[in-house]
Amino acid sequence: MDELLANFVVQPLLNVKNLKGNIRILKRKLDTLQSREADVSAELKCAEGHSGKKRKREVENWLSNVAKKKREFESLEQEVQRTRFYQFYPRLNLAEQVVTMTEEVTELVNQGQFSEGLLLEGDRSTAKLLLTPPHNGQAFLKNFNDIWASLVDDNILSIGIYGMGGVGKTTLAKHAHDKLKNESKFLGHVYWITVSQEFSIYKLQSDIAHALKLDFSSETDETKRAAVLFEAFQKEGRFVFILDDVWKQIDAEKIGIPPRSDGCRLVITSRSEEVCHRMDCQRIIKVNTLSEQEAWELFLEKLGRELDSEVEEICKKMVKRCCGLPLALITLAGSMRGVTDIREWRDASQELEKSCMGRADIENKVLPILLYSYDRLRDPRLKRCFLYCSLYPEDYHIQRDELIENFISEELMDRRSSWQAENDQGHAILNQLERACLLESVSDWYVKMHDLIRDMALWITKDNRRYMVKAGLHLREIPDVQEWTEDLDKLSLMKNSIAEISSGMSPKCPRLSTLILRGNPLESIPDCFFTQMRGLHTLNLTGTDIQYLPNSISDLENLRTLLLRYCYKLKSVPTLEKLRLLTRLDLAYTEIEEVPNGVESLTNLKVLDMGCKSLSMIPTGVLLRLSLLQQLTLPVHIEVPIEEVVALKQLEVFRGMVKSICDLNRLITSLPSIGPLSLYLNPNISPSPERYILELSISISLERGKVVVFGQESLVESSLGEGKILLPRDIDKLIFARSGLSSSLLDGFQMLNNARYIKKCHVHREDEIECIMRFSSAEEEQSRGDPFQSLEELFLNDLPNFIGLFKWEGRAAVAPLLPGIFTQLTDLKITRCNKMKKLIPWSLLQTLPNLQKLDVRSCNEIEEIIGDDDDGSPVINSSAEVTMPRLKILKLVGLPELKSICKRMMICDSIGKIEIVMCRKLKKVSLFDGQPSPPPSLKEIKVLEKEKEWWESLEWENPNANNFLQPFVKFVAWWGF
């Protein structure tokens, strides 16, 4: 019990407590990593320019991983800054991420030493004449190498290069063109065609004919012209055809370009990823903006001179505004070339802050490129949603889900019949904006607007004075009333430092539809403030320190959206009775103790979030009046009024706690279309140390997607009632925590035999369970459906009677295992299963082709990880090798009886990290038998320092194994669980 408390309670709590300190440690380590990155980049730039050598692939990969880790840290740091000290569970998750990232950054620092050098021997060929000046930036070289590798790969016949306007797509393609002209493989048959913005097949055919030195000016029929071109290309044999600046799909065969075949290549550049897909490009490469260092170097190169320190400080701010966009940097540098007066530099910097680019010639050259991408959004929905994104602060990582909810409530999209349909429409719009390079994807959950793109969006809205955006500017006071013009439509003061609004302030903004005060330390709002804003549709006070709302809010009869989430000091809300047009009300994480007066009158409400820890009850009959509800969130400490919830026939999204399996079945039966769901069943937890552990495991399920948690004794016979247990459609994750599972998970939970979409399953502290699946005959096996065919993560913790994943009863031969079971499993973790002797029998191994992480800890009786089928299970060829092709991480900790990982030769070509601790009966590690050297992926083997003697005594099939593994072994003084 003490060990369990340490592993699952004490250490996580310490991580939360030390979160700020751990972030500082991580930042210092990241600074070290960035310094090493700068050194490596400088060495490469110097060496590659003078030596005829090229960089090693491992160096390329390392630089890519460093860049990725820096982006991840930026996102993580923002998340930490957003959370408050009393948001325990979000901080718990962030604390774990900080610890993990610290380990990863430390590993990258160690990898970045490159003791054997950065470069490979290369060909000292003479320099090629380039159509554009050479560009040796890290990002450029990486993209160029990707393009070149695709061009010389005979399996890739079409390549798409996409990115925002001015990012350098054409430059990359021209360099590839020049190098191809000297490539004997294509005999100089390389053709470049610039596609006009409003191209025609006829004009394109004429341009191609000119490149091929054909004259068919007398022929006007497009079909006949295509035939002539087709024949000419056929005579060429091998060729590369480059189409630059493609804006929409082109039918190559109608033009006369032959169908792609061996020896023929088609390369296109476009601002749209969608165009690349529509033209069936086999390899699609996104050209990203330059890093801060490369942007500075490019700017200085184009400026043509060094700067004194005073000008340099101003200049760096201007360069940062260009956010790595090469065309913007080049144009800015060109416009400032020859400027020596610091006053002129200061003036240019001020102008740049106020406008898209700041100087007339820059605006004429760069802004039209960015504007054209916007103008190409023919769909007005895309334009409206794009402009809405500019309401967020600069460099802000915006949650996709939040954006889509705002698109819906602001009525920026088409109305659809259901929440799911509108949500899908929102994702489609964001995807289109990403493909058009007007938004950048930060992760699966976040997007970001490039600074220049945001400036352009604000420039679009500036002329008609309909948007006023002063977000993230650290304002301490609200803008003067004179700035609140009568035609103002949307106003964003998000993420400032505004603590109060003067008592007499009452802006006259009859057309103002959206007011965002989110993320300000605002404590109160004067009652007169809203009296001249009667047209307000959206009021966002999320994350403010507001203690009470002015009564004038009750008179905003046109209000559709009221967002009060994370207003932790807010204890009451004035009557909402008149707000009958309200469709979205968010009270989550406030301190309100009672449902606001008048909620029952909000008959148009579609989204209601009352996830408030202090809310004592839901008055009877309130939910019944809200018949249009599509999303409903109730606190987990309040028992759901099941009769009222099942009567909400439009409900698609539900989060809350139901008291029994019977209520769960009623909910699912009554609401067959229910979507994302976090459901808690009967978490009847006693006040003891175990209570905290169970709450911890339950809280983890508060995540995106559909999650069901079966809490304490929710599955015992007395709780089940009559009939089987139902689950929502497309469920993502199941958690069982002292729920009363039977000896076999699938026997007691038979609906899992056909649960195709479950990706994660966690089983904690279940006393009776012996296995996941039990078999007694071939017939029984074949009668099952396709259990766990989509499962990616399986965690088993503290199961005292668990003996293995499968259990075969009797010794009769049975048919091979179901082909789909566990085939998608990537992460398997087993802890404190003290009755298990063997983890994976031979017969099961074939069902785990995608396993990437195997973590086994504190299983006192386990003797083998992979072993013989001595329990009546199917037998495979006894001489066969054991192959785990995707295994990357192996952790074996606290296994005192472990004698063998595997008795056969193991092949693990992807293994990267191995940790073996307190497994002293293990005499042989069979991972490297028969291999003359370690796999290229191997990075680290961790062993306790006090177990160094044990490690050195291990037996190896290959006598040289101990020597070639030595550089990877890391002895540690302490082991953190």
Secondary structure, 3 states (H helix, E strand, C coil): CHHHHHHHHHHHHHHHHCHHHHHHHHHHHHHHHHHHHHHHHHHHHHHHHHHCCEECHHHHHHHHHHHHHHHHHHHHHHHHHHCCCCCHHHHHHHHHHHHHHHHHHHHHHHHCCCCCCCEECCCCCCCCCCCCCCCCCHHHHHHHHHHHHHHCCCCCCEEEEECCCCCCHHHHHHHHHHHHHCCHHHCCCEEEEECCCCCCHHHHHHHHHHHCCCCCCCCCCHHHHHHHHHHHHHHHCCEEEEEEEECCCCCHHHHCCCCCCCCEEEEEEECCHHHHHHCCCCEEEECCCCCHHHHHHHHHHHHCCCCCHHHHHHHHHHHHHCCCCHHHHHHHHHHHCCCCCHHHHHHHHHHHHHCCCCCHHHHHHCHHHHHHHHHCCCCHHHHHHHHHHCCCCCCCCEEHHHHHHHHHHCCCCCCCCCHHHHHHHHHHHHHHHHHCCCCEECCCCEEECCHHHHHHHHHHHHCCCCEEECCCCCCCCCCCHHHCCCCCCEEECCCCCCCCCCCCCCCCCCCCCEEECCCCCCCCCCHHHHCCCCCCCEEECCCCCCCCCCHHHHHCCCCCEEECCCCCCCCCCCCCCCCCCCCEEECCCCCCCCCCCCHHHCCCCCEEECCCCCCCCCCCCCHHHCCCCCEEECCCCCECCHHHHCCCCCCCEEEEEECCHHHHHHHHHHCCCCCCEEEEECCCCCCCHHHHHHHHHHHCCCCCCCEEEECCCCCCHHHHCCCCCCCCCCCCEEEEECCCCCCEHHHHCHHHHHCCCCCEEEEECCCCCCECEEECCHHHHHHCCCCCCCCCEEEEECCCCCCCCEEECCCCCCCCCCCCCCCCCCEEEEECCCCCCEEEEHHHHCCCCCCCEEEEECCCCCCEEEECCCCCCCCCCCCCCEECCCCCEEEEECCCCCCEEECCCEECCCCCEEEEECCCCCCECHHHCCCCCCCCCCCEEEEEHHHHHHHHCCECCCCCHHHHHHHHEEEECCCCC
